[in-house]
């Protein structure tokens, strides 16, 4: 249980960075002419 809790804490800490990376990739796709597949409103 303790190991799982640590993994969850690390994952939560990485969420803002992951969101930033996803948004950056979506911008790159749009620049290439590919609309995001399933974008959700902010």
mmCIF file as Biopython writes it, N, C-alpha, C and O atoms, coordinates in Angstrom:
data_model
#
loop_
_atom_site.group_PDB
_atom_site.id
_atom_site.type_symbol
_atom_site.label_atom_id
_atom_site.label_alt_id
_atom_site.label_comp_id
_atom_site.label_asym_id
_atom_site.label_entity_id
_atom_site.label_seq_id
_atom_site.pdbx_PDB_ins_code
_atom_site.Cartn_x
_atom_site.Cartn_y
_atom_site.Cartn_z
_atom_site.occupancy
_atom_site.B_iso_or_equiv
_atom_site.auth_seq_id
_atom_site.auth_asym_id
_atom_site.pdbx_PDB_model_num
ATOM 1   N N  . UNK A ? 1  ? 0.821   -1.214 0.000   1.0 0.0 1  A 1 
ATOM 2   C CA . UNK A ? 1  ? 0.000   0.000  0.000   1.0 0.0 1  A 1 
ATOM 3   C C  . UNK A ? 1  ? 0.857   1.268  0.000   1.0 0.0 1  A 1 
ATOM 4   O O  . UNK A ? 1  ? 0.556   2.225  -0.713  1.0 0.0 1  A 1 
ATOM 5   N N  . UNK A ? 2  ? 1.927   1.270  0.802   1.0 0.0 2  A 1 
ATOM 6   C CA . UNK A ? 2  ? 2.778   2.456  0.882   1.0 0.0 2  A 1 
ATOM 7   C C  . UNK A ? 2  ? 3.437   2.730  -0.461  1.0 0.0 2  A 1 
ATOM 8   O O  . UNK A ? 2  ? 3.560   3.882  -0.876  1.0 0.0 2  A 1 
ATOM 9   N N  . UNK A ? 3  ? 3.857   1.675  -1.135  1.0 0.0 3  A 1 
ATOM 10  C CA . UNK A ? 3  ? 4.494   1.830  -2.441  1.0 0.0 3  A 1 
ATOM 11  C C  . UNK A ? 3  ? 3.512   2.422  -3.450  1.0 0.0 3  A 1 
ATOM 12  O O  . UNK A ? 3  ? 3.871   3.291  -4.244  1.0 0.0 3  A 1 
ATOM 13  N N  . UNK A ? 4  ? 2.281   1.944  -3.410  1.0 0.0 4  A 1 
ATOM 14  C CA . UNK A ? 4  ? 1.263   2.461  -4.330  1.0 0.0 4  A 1 
ATOM 15  C C  . UNK A ? 4  ? 0.969   3.930  -4.041  1.0 0.0 4  A 1 
ATOM 16  O O  . UNK A ? 4  ? 0.788   4.719  -4.968  1.0 0.0 4  A 1 
ATOM 17  N N  . UNK A ? 5  ? 0.922   4.299  -2.780  1.0 0.0 5  A 1 
ATOM 18  C CA . UNK A ? 5  ? 0.662   5.696  -2.420  1.0 0.0 5  A 1 
ATOM 19  C C  . UNK A ? 5  ? 1.772   6.590  -2.948  1.0 0.0 5  A 1 
ATOM 20  O O  . UNK A ? 5  ? 1.502   7.684  -3.442  1.0 0.0 5  A 1 
ATOM 21  N N  . UNK A ? 6  ? 3.013   6.139  -2.850  1.0 0.0 6  A 1 
ATOM 22  C CA . UNK A ? 6  ? 4.137   6.922  -3.368  1.0 0.0 6  A 1 
ATOM 23  C C  . UNK A ? 6  ? 4.029   7.088  -4.878  1.0 0.0 6  A 1 
ATOM 24  O O  . UNK A ? 6  ? 4.283   8.168  -5.411  1.0 0.0 6  A 1 
ATOM 25  N N  . UNK A ? 7  ? 3.652   6.012  -5.564  1.0 0.0 7  A 1 
ATOM 26  C CA . UNK A ? 7  ? 3.505   6.083  -7.023  1.0 0.0 7  A 1 
ATOM 27  C C  . UNK A ? 7  ? 2.407   7.071  -7.405  1.0 0.0 7  A 1 
ATOM 28  O O  . UNK A ? 7  ? 2.550   7.828  -8.365  1.0 0.0 7  A 1 
ATOM 29  N N  . UNK A ? 8  ? 1.318   7.058  -6.653  1.0 0.0 8  A 1 
ATOM 30  C CA . UNK A ? 8  ? 0.221   7.984  -6.937  1.0 0.0 8  A 1 
ATOM 31  C C  . UNK A ? 8  ? 0.647   9.426  -6.705  1.0 0.0 8  A 1 
ATOM 32  O O  . UNK A ? 8  ? 0.278   10.310 -7.478  1.0 0.0 8  A 1 
ATOM 33  N N  . UNK A ? 9  ? 1.410   9.673  -5.662  1.0 0.0 9  A 1 
ATOM 34  C CA . UNK A ? 9  ? 1.876   11.033 -5.387  1.0 0.0 9  A 1 
ATOM 35  C C  . UNK A ? 9  ? 2.779   11.526 -6.514  1.0 0.0 9  A 1 
ATOM 36  O O  . UNK A ? 9  ? 2.666   12.671 -6.950  1.0 0.0 9  A 1 
ATOM 37  N N  . UNK A ? 10 ? 3.672   10.661 -6.981  1.0 0.0 10 A 1 
ATOM 38  C CA . UNK A ? 10 ? 4.573   11.046 -8.069  1.0 0.0 10 A 1 
ATOM 39  C C  . UNK A ? 10 ? 3.770   11.331 -9.333  1.0 0.0 10 A 1 
ATOM 40  O O  . UNK A ? 10 ? 4.039   12.306 -10.036 1.0 0.0 10 A 1 
ATOM 41  N N  . UNK A ? 11 ? 2.788   10.486 -9.622  1.0 0.0 11 A 1 
ATOM 42  C CA . UNK A ? 11 ? 1.967   10.689 -10.817 1.0 0.0 11 A 1 
ATOM 43  C C  . UNK A ? 11 ? 1.218   12.015 -10.739 1.0 0.0 11 A 1 
ATOM 44  O O  . UNK A ? 11 ? 1.136   12.739 -11.732 1.0 0.0 11 A 1 
ATOM 45  N N  . UNK A ? 12 ? 0.675   12.336 -9.580  1.0 0.0 12 A 1 
ATOM 46  C CA . UNK A ? 12 ? -0.045  13.602 -9.423  1.0 0.0 12 A 1 
ATOM 47  C C  . UNK A ? 12 ? 0.880   14.800 -9.610  1.0 0.0 12 A 1 
ATOM 48  O O  . UNK A ? 12 ? 0.473   15.822 -10.161 1.0 0.0 12 A 1 
ATOM 49  N N  . UNK A ? 13 ? 2.108   14.673 -9.158  1.0 0.0 13 A 1 
ATOM 50  C CA . UNK A ? 13 ? 3.068   15.767 -9.316  1.0 0.0 13 A 1 
ATOM 51  C C  . UNK A ? 13 ? 3.425   15.978 -10.780 1.0 0.0 13 A 1 
ATOM 52  O O  . UNK A ? 13 ? 3.785   17.087 -11.172 1.0 0.0 13 A 1 
ATOM 53  N N  . UNK A ? 14 ? 3.329   14.926 -11.596 1.0 0.0 14 A 1 
ATOM 54  C CA . UNK A ? 14 ? 3.698   15.021 -13.006 1.0 0.0 14 A 1 
ATOM 55  C C  . UNK A ? 14 ? 2.553   15.516 -13.888 1.0 0.0 14 A 1 
ATOM 56  O O  . UNK A ? 14 ? 2.780   15.855 -15.050 1.0 0.0 14 A 1 
ATOM 57  N N  . UNK A ? 15 ? 1.342   15.564 -13.367 1.0 0.0 15 A 1 
ATOM 58  C CA . UNK A ? 15 ? 0.194   15.950 -14.189 1.0 0.0 15 A 1 
ATOM 59  C C  . UNK A ? 15 ? 0.335   17.312 -14.866 1.0 0.0 15 A 1 
ATOM 60  O O  . UNK A ? 15 ? 0.074   17.404 -16.066 1.0 0.0 15 A 1 
ATOM 61  N N  . UNK A ? 16 ? 0.731   18.364 -14.169 1.0 0.0 16 A 1 
ATOM 62  C CA . UNK A ? 16 ? 0.840   19.661 -14.856 1.0 0.0 16 A 1 
ATOM 63  C C  . UNK A ? 16 ? 1.805   19.618 -16.043 1.0 0.0 16 A 1 
ATOM 64  O O  . UNK A ? 16 ? 1.529   20.207 -17.088 1.0 0.0 16 A 1 
ATOM 65  N N  . UNK A ? 17 ? 2.923   18.930 -15.887 1.0 0.0 17 A 1 
ATOM 66  C CA . UNK A ? 17 ? 3.891   18.817 -16.980 1.0 0.0 17 A 1 
ATOM 67  C C  . UNK A ? 17 ? 3.300   18.016 -18.139 1.0 0.0 17 A 1 
ATOM 68  O O  . UNK A ? 17 ? 3.490   18.372 -19.302 1.0 0.0 17 A 1 
ATOM 69  N N  . UNK A ? 18 ? 2.589   16.943 -17.827 1.0 0.0 18 A 1 
ATOM 70  C CA . UNK A ? 18 ? 1.976   16.139 -18.883 1.0 0.0 18 A 1 
ATOM 71  C C  . UNK A ? 18 ? 0.930   16.945 -19.647 1.0 0.0 18 A 1 
ATOM 72  O O  . UNK A ? 18 ? 0.853   16.854 -20.872 1.0 0.0 18 A 1 
ATOM 73  N N  . UNK A ? 19 ? 0.128   17.730 -18.937 1.0 0.0 19 A 1 
ATOM 74  C CA . UNK A ? 19 ? -0.873  18.565 -19.600 1.0 0.0 19 A 1 
ATOM 75  C C  . UNK A ? 19 ? -0.207  19.579 -20.524 1.0 0.0 19 A 1 
ATOM 76  O O  . UNK A ? 19 ? -0.679  19.822 -21.635 1.0 0.0 19 A 1 
ATOM 77  N N  . UNK A ? 20 ? 0.889   20.167 -20.058 1.0 0.0 20 A 1 
ATOM 78  C CA . UNK A ? 20 ? 1.617   21.136 -20.876 1.0 0.0 20 A 1 
ATOM 79  C C  . UNK A ? 20 ? 2.140   20.469 -22.145 1.0 0.0 20 A 1 
ATOM 80  O O  . UNK A ? 20 ? 2.072   21.045 -23.230 1.0 0.0 20 A 1 
ATOM 81  N N  . UNK A ? 21 ? 2.661   19.254 -22.001 1.0 0.0 21 A 1 
ATOM 82  C CA . UNK A ? 21 ? 3.203   18.544 -23.162 1.0 0.0 21 A 1 
ATOM 83  C C  . UNK A ? 21 ? 2.102   18.185 -24.159 1.0 0.0 21 A 1 
ATOM 84  O O  . UNK A ? 21 ? 2.300   18.294 -25.369 1.0 0.0 21 A 1 
ATOM 85  N N  . UNK A ? 22 ? 0.949   17.760 -23.658 1.0 0.0 22 A 1 
ATOM 86  C CA . UNK A ? 22 ? -0.164  17.416 -24.545 1.0 0.0 22 A 1 
ATOM 87  C C  . UNK A ? 22 ? -0.620  18.644 -25.328 1.0 0.0 22 A 1 
ATOM 88  O O  . UNK A ? 22 ? -0.850  18.565 -26.534 1.0 0.0 22 A 1 
ATOM 89  N N  . UNK A ? 23 ? -0.751  19.775 -24.640 1.0 0.0 23 A 1 
ATOM 90  C CA . UNK A ? 23 ? -1.183  20.995 -25.326 1.0 0.0 23 A 1 
ATOM 91  C C  . UNK A ? 23 ? -0.168  21.413 -26.382 1.0 0.0 23 A 1 
ATOM 92  O O  . UNK A ? 23 ? -0.548  21.854 -27.467 1.0 0.0 23 A 1 
ATOM 93  N N  . UNK A ? 24 ? 1.113   21.278 -26.077 1.0 0.0 24 A 1 
ATOM 94  C CA . UNK A ? 24 ? 2.158   21.617 -27.045 1.0 0.0 24 A 1 
ATOM 95  C C  . UNK A ? 24 ? 2.069   20.701 -28.264 1.0 0.0 24 A 1 
ATOM 96  O O  . UNK A ? 24 ? 2.190   21.163 -29.399 1.0 0.0 24 A 1 
ATOM 97  N N  . UNK A ? 25 ? 1.860   19.417 -28.035 1.0 0.0 25 A 1 
ATOM 98  C CA . UNK A ? 25 ? 1.740   18.476 -29.154 1.0 0.0 25 A 1 
ATOM 99  C C  . UNK A ? 25 ? 0.505   18.778 -29.997 1.0 0.0 25 A 1 
ATOM 100 O O  . UNK A ? 25 ? 0.552   18.672 -31.223 1.0 0.0 25 A 1 
ATOM 101 N N  . UNK A ? 26 ? -0.602  19.153 -29.352 1.0 0.0 26 A 1 
ATOM 102 C CA . UNK A ? 26 ? -1.807  19.516 -30.098 1.0 0.0 26 A 1 
ATOM 103 C C  . UNK A ? 26 ? -1.543  20.728 -30.982 1.0 0.0 26 A 1 
ATOM 104 O O  . UNK A ? 26 ? -1.999  20.776 -32.125 1.0 0.0 26 A 1 
ATOM 105 N N  . UNK A ? 27 ? -0.810  21.706 -30.460 1.0 0.0 27 A 1 
ATOM 106 C CA . UNK A ? 27 ? -0.478  22.889 -31.260 1.0 0.0 27 A 1 
ATOM 107 C C  . UNK A ? 27 ? 0.362   22.499 -32.470 1.0 0.0 27 A 1 
ATOM 108 O O  . UNK A ? 27 ? 0.158   23.015 -33.569 1.0 0.0 27 A 1 
ATOM 109 N N  . UNK A ? 28 ? 1.304   21.586 -32.264 1.0 0.0 28 A 1 
ATOM 110 C CA . UNK A ? 28 ? 2.148   21.144 -33.385 1.0 0.0 28 A 1 
ATOM 111 C C  . UNK A ? 28 ? 1.313   20.432 -34.446 1.0 0.0 28 A 1 
ATOM 112 O O  . UNK A ? 28 ? 1.511   20.641 -35.643 1.0 0.0 28 A 1 
ATOM 113 N N  . UNK A ? 29 ? 0.380   19.592 -34.002 1.0 0.0 29 A 1 
ATOM 114 C CA . UNK A ? 29 ? -0.479  18.889 -34.954 1.0 0.0 29 A 1 
ATOM 115 C C  . UNK A ? 29 ? -1.330  19.870 -35.749 1.0 0.0 29 A 1 
ATOM 116 O O  . UNK A ? 29 ? -1.480  19.726 -36.962 1.0 0.0 29 A 1 
ATOM 117 N N  . UNK A ? 30 ? -1.882  20.860 -35.071 1.0 0.0 30 A 1 
ATOM 118 C CA . UNK A ? 30 ? -2.696  21.857 -35.767 1.0 0.0 30 A 1 
ATOM 119 C C  . UNK A ? 30 ? -1.855  22.609 -36.786 1.0 0.0 30 A 1 
ATOM 120 O O  . UNK A ? 30 ? -2.331  22.914 -37.880 1.0 0.0 30 A 1 
ATOM 121 N N  . UNK A ? 31 ? -0.613  22.910 -36.440 1.0 0.0 31 A 1 
ATOM 122 C CA . UNK A ? 31 ? 0.276   23.617 -37.355 1.0 0.0 31 A 1 
ATOM 123 C C  . UNK A ? 31 ? 0.570   22.764 -38.588 1.0 0.0 31 A 1 
ATOM 124 O O  . UNK A ? 31 ? 0.827   23.295 -39.669 1.0 0.0 31 A 1 
ATOM 125 N N  . UNK A ? 32 ? 0.531   21.447 -38.423 1.0 0.0 32 A 1 
ATOM 126 C CA . UNK A ? 32 ? 0.771   20.535 -39.538 1.0 0.0 32 A 1 
ATOM 127 C C  . UNK A ? 32 ? -0.512  20.280 -40.333 1.0 0.0 32 A 1 
ATOM 128 O O  . UNK A ? 32 ? -0.481  19.596 -41.356 1.0 0.0 32 A 1 
ATOM 129 N N  . UNK A ? 33 ? -1.628  20.823 -39.873 1.0 0.0 33 A 1 
ATOM 130 C CA . UNK A ? 33 ? -2.887  20.646 -40.573 1.0 0.0 33 A 1 
ATOM 131 C C  . UNK A ? 33 ? -3.728  19.513 -40.042 1.0 0.0 33 A 1 
ATOM 132 O O  . UNK A ? 33 ? -4.716  19.131 -40.669 1.0 0.0 33 A 1 
ATOM 133 N N  . UNK A ? 34 ? -3.358  18.965 -38.899 1.0 0.0 34 A 1 
ATOM 134 C CA . UNK A ? 34 ? -4.120  17.874 -38.297 1.0 0.0 34 A 1 
ATOM 135 C C  . UNK A ? 34 ? -4.878  18.407 -37.089 1.0 0.0 34 A 1 
ATOM 136 O O  . UNK A ? 34 ? -4.256  18.791 -36.098 1.0 0.0 34 A 1 
ATOM 137 N N  . UNK A ? 35 ? -6.202  18.440 -37.146 1.0 0.0 35 A 1 
ATOM 138 C CA . UNK A ? 35 ? -6.949  18.894 -35.966 1.0 0.0 35 A 1 
ATOM 139 C C  . UNK A ? 35 ? -6.848  17.865 -34.844 1.0 0.0 35 A 1 
ATOM 140 O O  . UNK A ? 35 ? -6.745  16.671 -35.128 1.0 0.0 35 A 1 
ATOM 141 N N  . UNK A ? 36 ? -6.874  18.282 -33.588 1.0 0.0 36 A 1 
ATOM 142 C CA . UNK A ? 36 ? -6.843  17.324 -32.479 1.0 0.0 36 A 1 
ATOM 143 C C  . UNK A ? 36 ? -8.024  16.365 -32.577 1.0 0.0 36 A 1 
ATOM 144 O O  . UNK A ? 36 ? -9.132  16.776 -32.921 1.0 0.0 36 A 1 
ATOM 145 N N  . UNK A ? 37 ? -7.796  15.107 -32.280 1.0 0.0 37 A 1 
ATOM 146 C CA . UNK A ? 37 ? -8.816  14.074 -32.443 1.0 0.0 37 A 1 
ATOM 147 C C  . UNK A ? 37 ? -10.017 14.308 -31.532 1.0 0.0 37 A 1 
ATOM 148 O O  . UNK A ? 37 ? -11.152 14.383 -32.002 1.0 0.0 37 A 1 
ATOM 149 N N  . UNK A ? 38 ? -9.770  14.421 -30.245 1.0 0.0 38 A 1 
ATOM 150 C CA . UNK A ? 38 ? -10.877 14.565 -29.295 1.0 0.0 38 A 1 
ATOM 151 C C  . UNK A ? 38 ? -10.511 15.608 -28.257 1.0 0.0 38 A 1 
ATOM 152 O O  . UNK A ? 38 ? -10.201 15.277 -27.113 1.0 0.0 38 A 1 
ATOM 153 N N  . UNK A ? 39 ? -10.547 16.848 -28.655 1.0 0.0 39 A 1 
ATOM 154 C CA . UNK A ? 39 ? -10.188 17.896 -27.702 1.0 0.0 39 A 1 
ATOM 155 C C  . UNK A ? 39 ? -11.383 18.217 -26.824 1.0 0.0 39 A 1 
ATOM 156 O O  . UNK A ? 39 ? -12.525 18.248 -27.283 1.0 0.0 39 A 1 
ATOM 157 N N  . UNK A ? 40 ? -11.094 18.455 -25.546 1.0 0.0 40 A 1 
ATOM 158 C CA . UNK A ? 40 ? -12.138 18.811 -24.602 1.0 0.0 40 A 1 
ATOM 159 C C  . UNK A ? 40 ? -12.046 20.297 -24.309 1.0 0.0 40 A 1 
ATOM 160 O O  . UNK A ? 40 ? -10.945 20.847 -24.276 1.0 0.0 40 A 1 
ATOM 161 N N  . UNK A ? 41 ? -13.165 20.954 -24.098 1.0 0.0 41 A 1 
ATOM 162 C CA . UNK A ? 41 ? -13.108 22.384 -23.767 1.0 0.0 41 A 1 
ATOM 163 C C  . UNK A ? 41 ? -12.422 22.609 -22.438 1.0 0.0 41 A 1 
ATOM 164 O O  . UNK A ? 41 ? -12.552 21.804 -21.517 1.0 0.0 41 A 1 
ATOM 165 N N  . UNK A ? 42 ? -11.692 23.701 -22.343 1.0 0.0 42 A 1 
ATOM 166 C CA . UNK A ? 42 ? -10.969 23.994 -21.100 1.0 0.0 42 A 1 
ATOM 167 C C  . UNK A ? 42 ? -11.866 24.486 -20.026 1.0 0.0 42 A 1 
ATOM 168 O O  . UNK A ? 42 ? -11.406 24.775 -18.922 1.0 0.0 42 A 1 
#
